Amino acid sequence: MATEARRGVPLDAGSWTRRPPGVPSGVPPPSVPLAFLLASGLGLVACGVAFVAARGAAATDPTADAVVAAVHLGVLATLSMGVLGALHQFVPVVTGRALRSVPLARATFLAWFAASWLLPLGVAFASENVVESGGALAALAISLAVANLSLPLAVRATGPAVTGLRLALGGFVVTACFGVLYVADRRGNWFVLSGHVVLAHALIGLFAWLGLTYVSVAEKLWPMFFLAHVPGRRRAGRVAVWAVPAGVALVSPGVLTGVAVLDALGAALLVGGLAAHLWSLVAHVRHRRRKSDLHLIFVVTSAGWLGVGAVLALTSVLVLPGDHHRGVALVAAAVAAFGGWLLEALVGHLHKVVPFIAWSVLRARGITTAAAGRQIMFADLYKHLWAVVTYVLVTTGIGGLCVGLSADLPAATALGGALLALTGLIGTGNLALTPIRLLAGGSAAGGRGSAESDANPQA
């Protein structure tokens, strides 16, 4: 503790009574990330239901309020909620420094949870007071998150992960500033909220915030989860974390102002950065020492949606001049595919991250053995059959949305939404029920195992 104080780490920032051996001192209590991740699952259920309700509007006008509300439930209540949870867990690990404050993290969760539901509901029901309340809470939550995460990210540590996370946090702020303008404009009507303005905003949120976070975090998670050591300096990861935000910094203003040169240069940089990200994935897969498993299938499928989104985006550019409605439909499908890239990756990685966090909770309670007397492993904390079902549901659901939005098929859009809602229910339940059951009934059986494990931290 004294050493941490000399390093400038707040002594209460990572406070966690009963912290088990082996868990870094800066990592916050499990209730911090798990609250975000549980809420992310609930957000996916709501997003799926909203798409079912918006199936008709999506076929006629992909920018209708009902569709915008469904998209915001996906981007705010699902993806951003899950990413914020992951960052509160991951940033202290990768930087070696604790968050500024655990209470600040809990306040961030409460503010973001309220904002991520109020904003879409306000849009869906045309309630400007609700939209403005959600916008104010979102601004508060982002301010709290930046204040909390900026302390560990201010360390001198370098590398693609830390660099990318710093830039992603900036992308989060820019996305929020765009959003605040939109919320204010709903009453003021200062500018025309046309499709290209919305797309400029979407590009920042999808790639400079959510996408860049995943690109950055993957450079640390892939070596660990694949047991992969890529020789050399791993330049692909470095290129990705710089080229992606640089591309967005050009293409988003280009889309907003209609300057073709910015569009072209920004798109080229963005595509180059994403290609470097995929090349880094290929390198990690080639050098992995862990055999193929469901997590690898999740990650590879996620990368496939990135390719699908690129094809749909290119097609929309070619179609828009001659058929505006079809072009807009293809743009909506491309956004769904890019969101699918992030959602598939999030769901897949949660099947690694949540068991790890749950395992630390069980160890803190002295529960280290299952009912059969065997030591609990990460893979014992969820049912693998239901994990496979979750993979099928989320993959088919994303595909249904892409088909429904691009081809104006309400039935396909509704099917995609329904499957995503089932993904949220089944995936969240599968990851939560086994740890809850062990916590409820396994403490007596785990006492002896705890003592043995503490004596041998490598157990």
Secondary structure, 3 states (H helix, E strand, C coil): CHHHHHCCCCCCCCCCCCCCCCCCCCCCCCHHHHHHHHHHHHHHHHHHHHHHHCHHHHHHCCCCHHHHHHHHHHHHHHHHHHHHHHHHHHHHHHHCCCCCCHHHHHHHHHHHHHHHHHHHHHHHCCCHHHHHHHHHHHHHHHHHHHHHHHHHHCCCCCCHHHHHHHHHHHHHHHHHHHHHHHHHHHHHCCCCCCHHHHHHHHHHHHHHHHHHHHHHHHHHHHHHHHCECCCCCCHHHHHHHHHHHHHHHHHHHHHHHCCHHHHHHHHHHHHHHHHHHHHHHHHHHHCECCCCCHHHHHHHHHHHHHHHHHHHHHHHHHHCCCCHHHHHHHHHHHHHHHHHHHHHHHHHHHHHHHHHHHHHHHHHCCCCECCCCCECCHHHHCCHHHHHHHHHHHHHHHHHHHHHHHHCCHHHHHHHHHHHHHHHHHHHHHHHHHHHHHHHHCHHHHHHHHHHHHHCCCC
